[in-house]
Amino acid sequence: MYFKLLIGTVVSAVGLSSASAITTVAGYSFQDNAFADSVLASSGAYTWAGAASLSAAVTGSSLTKYAFSSSSGATLQLGFTDNYLVNGAGFDLALFEYGTTSTFAVTIGGITHNYSSVGTGFTTSIGGPTLQVNVAQINLDDFGAASGAQFSSILIGMGILPNLPTLGVAGALNSAPVQTQAVPDAGSTLSLLGAALVGLGLLKRKF
């Protein structure tokens, strides 16, 4: 059983375990499912490439897609559903974008900080010329988050001039996988109980 709240709210989770598979993105290592996997909300108009939708353009680990917005104050609320973003040692979140370095605004718990990207030394091509891959690294300590605090979403400002960010990947450098216990449906439970009672009745007759 676990409880979760969105945008900058700590998540308590029971039954966490470490994932073993590792995915590398532009020289950074992540647990294989430690990437944002949903767009919970957005504001502003967006353009995307290398993907069929805005959500597909900014989720997952591939550096062959991206989205950007030229709308002033545009935002994206990205969700982590199978792995939570965790305030651990060092940097906790990496935002990858392309071309000229730019700036993301990140908001947690009503606190906003701007983070500028830097080149990773890696490149990518998305239906055109070769582009530099850049990364902005975020430390959740900047927002007053407690050590080990877990988050199920992050709010990212995308409309910062002069160079608008082209977000392609958002990955949790520190993460915790979520495990939940399956609960059998009532019909199955009643059927099993009925079968057990019938079995007991037959045993009683036999002896």
Phi, psi and omega in degrees: 000136177216159180239138179216144175231155189259166178049090171072015179253136183293143178249129172266137182223143179244138176082046179270146175218162184272138175277150184257331182287142183239137174245133180253130179234114178048043176088358179255137183259136181225152165298146193298341180241027184267026183251150174305134184233012175202152170257111183279330179196157176210154173226145183095168178267138184238150170240140179222163181215151178077007182208162184272348183206167177300315181300315181294332183286335186241007178244167181080186189250002184281136177265027180246024176207161180194169174217149175214163178225137175261008179280132178298130178077015180298143180223158172228130171256109183262139182251146173246113187255329180254345173223137177266146171286130187238141172278099181244208180283135177072210181287146186247334185223139177237129177247121183257135176214180195229160175080227179289138179298149184212191188231135173253145169257129181241131182240127176222128177059033179081000179256132181241134174229147176262140181229123179269142180275160175227158180292144179263347187089358178254159178229165176212163176228128182234081178066027182186217183291164177288134183240144174289138175265125180246159179221139170250128182252134185241133175253120183291347173300331181300338184257008180077018180290141178291153176299130181086356179299142184242142183230141181259357176202166180217140179255122185242127174276127188248358188251042183265118178275160010272340183252108183287133180290146177247082187293129177239325183217135172236115185234141177275111177292328172243123185214163177223120179290150181256131176237132178235147178276134177287137179252122181296147179287159186299322182298317179296319181297315180295322179297317179295320179296318179297317180297321179295319180294319178299316180299320178295322179296319180293320179297320180298319179295320184295324183256000000 
